[in-house]
């Protein structure tokens, strides 16, 4: 009798699950299946509203050992920025922080607020990546920043920088808090161990980064050490680690499916474009839409893309890249659908796939307009 009820459950449940896989999503999945075979390892999830409609892990954590699971931690690289922004937004929602409160940070010549920091509009043309990747300590990195001359006053120009974004940590210190406690509060709210900063919980498996070994004739992959620099020098900008399951919970919080934890009013502040940029011109990927017709903006920790023809089909997203790892998270509010891609290999696949996922829905809109 139990087996009969189980079969009836499947018959009732499967059609509703299958109906959530739209032609646009299925088309994306089919293409991604061919791409993943060339990757060291990764994890991917697609969500419709707050429901996971597709989820898969593949490949290995390190070399040919340790299969990737949905609990494996990946270096998030620049997806650390929206994670940090949402962690701060939780504090804003509780009245513990104000995005527009001015701070006198000793490394900057002008007072700035969290909006300036989170939108890369402090005015300083100092990314600091070269110094970070050479192992420069945070203290020396900030001293290097202090010696710089700003290009503009806060809020007037966009200059993407891991170093200046990480000043959220200095602002938290001024408030008598710290970045570690902000991430811990985020993790506690989401009831997950799948979001970590150094020192990373040693009981959770890590997806080590991999790059092509150009010294080998077959260009096989080589394993890089545990990411040593960004997590120590600029953790809030590029040093967070997360699992697929952790990012799924983060996605639900970020895009309005956890009203018990944060208000939509506060979340809307994160998505409100602050300043336009043309970063997209630098990305060596195949675009599903003419880039000249795309408006690119940076908000508070998130990027926003809109097309001239279909501005309602905006994409709220961020990509991440460090040596040996690439990541992507994106959400299309008009469709209430989104995607998470984590890969432990240097590859354009996450960013290109995430943008093309958005492109499938732009094509859907274009076809509908011609009917």
TINU-154870 format. One line per 2 residues: number of its first residue (from 1); for each residue x, y, z of C-alpha. Coordinates in steps of 0.2 Angstrom, whole numbers. Layout:
# residues N
NUM) X/Y/Z; ...
# end
This chain:
# residues 371
1) 0/0/0; 14/12/4
3) 22/9/-13; 6/13/-21
5) 5/30/-12; 23/33/-17
7) 19/30/-35; 4/41/-34
9) 15/55/-26; 27/54/-40
11) 14/55/-53; 7/70/-45
13) 23/79/-41; 33/76/-57
15) 22/85/-69; 23/101/-58
17) 42/99/-57; 44/97/-75
19) 33/111/-79; 45/123/-70
21) 58/118/-83; 54/131/-96
23) 61/129/-114; 73/143/-110
25) 80/134/-95; 80/117/-104
27) 90/124/-118; 102/131/-106
29) 104/115/-97; 107/105/-113
31) 121/117/-118; 129/117/-101
33) 130/98/-100; 142/99/-115
35) 153/112/-107; 155/104/-90
37) 164/89/-96; 179/100/-99
39) 180/107/-82; 189/101/-66
41) 174/102/-56; 159/113/-52
43) 142/115/-45; 126/123/-52
45) 108/127/-47; 94/136/-55
47) 80/142/-45; 62/148/-49
49) 56/159/-35; 62/150/-20
51) 62/133/-27; 77/123/-34
53) 72/117/-51; 89/111/-57
55) 104/106/-46; 120/97/-51
57) 138/94/-45; 152/87/-55
59) 171/84/-55; 183/84/-41
61) 189/95/-27; 208/92/-30
63) 216/83/-45; 206/67/-46
65) 201/66/-28; 186/71/-18
67) 171/72/-28; 162/89/-28
69) 146/89/-18; 133/102/-14
71) 142/105/3; 160/108/-5
73) 166/125/-2; 172/136/-17
75) 182/152/-17; 169/165/-22
77) 181/178/-28; 171/194/-32
79) 154/186/-27; 161/190/-10
81) 155/208/-14; 136/204/-14
83) 138/192/0; 146/206/10
85) 133/219/4; 119/207/10
87) 127/204/27; 128/223/29
89) 110/225/23; 104/213/37
91) 112/226/49; 104/240/40
93) 87/232/41; 89/231/60
95) 94/249/62; 112/244/66
97) 120/253/51; 115/266/39
99) 121/265/20; 123/284/20
101) 132/288/36; 148/297/33
103) 165/289/40; 182/297/42
105) 192/282/36; 211/286/39
107) 216/279/22; 206/291/12
109) 207/310/10; 188/312/9
111) 174/306/21; 164/292/13
113) 148/282/16; 145/263/14
115) 136/267/-3; 152/274/-10
117) 162/259/-4; 149/246/-10
119) 147/254/-27; 166/258/-30
121) 163/276/-30; 176/282/-17
123) 186/290/-31; 202/280/-29
125) 210/272/-45; 219/259/-35
127) 213/241/-37; 228/234/-28
129) 226/217/-36; 245/216/-41
131) 250/220/-23; 238/207/-16
133) 243/193/-28; 261/197/-23
135) 257/193/-5; 256/211/2
137) 248/212/19; 232/221/22
139) 241/234/33; 254/238/19
141) 240/238/6; 230/251/15
143) 246/261/17; 248/260/-2
145) 230/266/-4; 233/281/8
147) 247/287/-3; 236/288/-18
149) 227/304/-25; 209/302/-29
151) 202/305/-46; 186/313/-41
153) 176/316/-25; 166/302/-18
155) 151/297/-28; 156/306/-44
157) 166/292/-53; 167/273/-54
159) 183/264/-51; 182/245/-48
161) 193/240/-34; 195/226/-22
163) 205/237/-10; 193/251/-8
165) 178/239/-7; 186/230/7
167) 185/247/17; 168/240/23
169) 179/231/36; 185/248/42
171) 168/255/43; 162/241/53
173) 177/243/65; 172/261/67
175) 155/255/72; 162/244/85
177) 159/228/75; 169/218/62
179) 167/208/46; 169/192/55
181) 154/195/66; 144/201/50
183) 147/185/41; 144/174/56
185) 127/183/58; 123/180/40
187) 127/162/42; 117/160/58
189) 102/168/50; 103/156/35
191) 106/141/47; 121/136/36
193) 139/132/37; 141/134/19
195) 147/152/20; 165/154/27
197) 179/166/29; 197/162/35
199) 200/152/45; 189/141/36
201) 180/127/46; 193/112/43
203) 178/99/43; 171/106/27
205) 179/100/10; 186/114/-1
207) 187/114/-20; 205/119/-23
209) 208/130/-38; 215/123/-54
211) 224/131/-69; 230/124/-86
213) 248/119/-84; 257/127/-99
215) 273/118/-96; 264/101/-101
217) 262/97/-119; 244/90/-116
219) 240/106/-106; 233/96/-91
221) 227/105/-76; 238/108/-60
223) 231/112/-43; 235/128/-35
225) 237/130/-16; 222/135/-4
227) 219/153/-10; 232/163/1
229) 230/181/-3; 213/189/-6
231) 205/180/9; 218/188/21
233) 220/205/12; 203/209/6
235) 191/196/13; 175/206/10
237) 179/210/-8; 186/193/-14
239) 189/181/1; 173/173/5
241) 170/154/3; 154/145/0
243) 145/129/-5; 131/127/-18
245) 119/124/-3; 125/139/6
247) 123/150/-10; 106/143/-13
249) 101/149/4; 110/166/1
251) 100/168/-16; 83/166/-7
253) 88/179/6; 95/191/-8
255) 80/191/-19; 66/193/-7
257) 61/175/-3; 66/177/16
259) 54/191/21; 56/184/39
261) 74/189/39; 75/205/29
263) 63/218/21; 61/220/2
265) 63/239/5; 81/236/12
267) 84/223/-2; 79/236/-15
269) 92/248/-9; 105/235/-14
271) 98/234/-32; 96/252/-35
273) 109/257/-48; 121/270/-42
275) 133/273/-56; 135/267/-74
277) 150/258/-81; 157/249/-96
279) 166/235/-88; 156/223/-100
281) 167/229/-114; 182/221/-106
283) 174/203/-104; 180/191/-117
285) 164/181/-118; 151/178/-132
287) 137/190/-129; 118/185/-133
289) 114/203/-136; 123/218/-144
291) 134/225/-130; 131/243/-137
293) 113/241/-132; 116/236/-115
295) 116/248/-100; 128/242/-87
297) 127/249/-69; 134/245/-52
299) 123/246/-37; 127/242/-19
301) 138/226/-21; 128/220/-36
303) 129/223/-55; 114/227/-65
305) 112/224/-84; 97/231/-94
307) 94/231/-113; 86/246/-122
309) 73/236/-130; 68/226/-114
311) 73/236/-99; 60/226/-88
313) 71/210/-91; 85/217/-81
315) 99/205/-74; 105/207/-56
317) 121/198/-54; 139/197/-50
319) 154/186/-57; 170/181/-48
321) 187/177/-54; 203/173/-46
323) 217/162/-52; 210/144/-53
325) 192/148/-49; 177/157/-57
327) 159/160/-51; 143/168/-55
329) 126/172/-47; 112/180/-56
331) 93/184/-55; 80/190/-67
333) 67/198/-57; 54/199/-71
335) 55/180/-72; 58/176/-54
337) 72/165/-60; 90/164/-56
339) 106/154/-57; 122/150/-47
341) 138/143/-55; 153/138/-45
343) 169/131/-54; 186/127/-47
345) 196/131/-63; 201/146/-73
347) 187/147/-86; 175/159/-94
349) 161/146/-93; 153/153/-77
351) 152/171/-83; 148/167/-101
353) 135/154/-96; 127/166/-83
355) 125/180/-96; 119/168/-109
357) 106/161/-97; 99/179/-96
359) 100/180/-115; 88/165/-117
361) 75/176/-109; 79/191/-119
363) 76/180/-135; 60/174/-128
365) 54/192/-126; 60/196/-144
367) 50/181/-151; 35/186/-141
369) 36/204/-148; 36/197/-166
371) 21/186/-165
# end
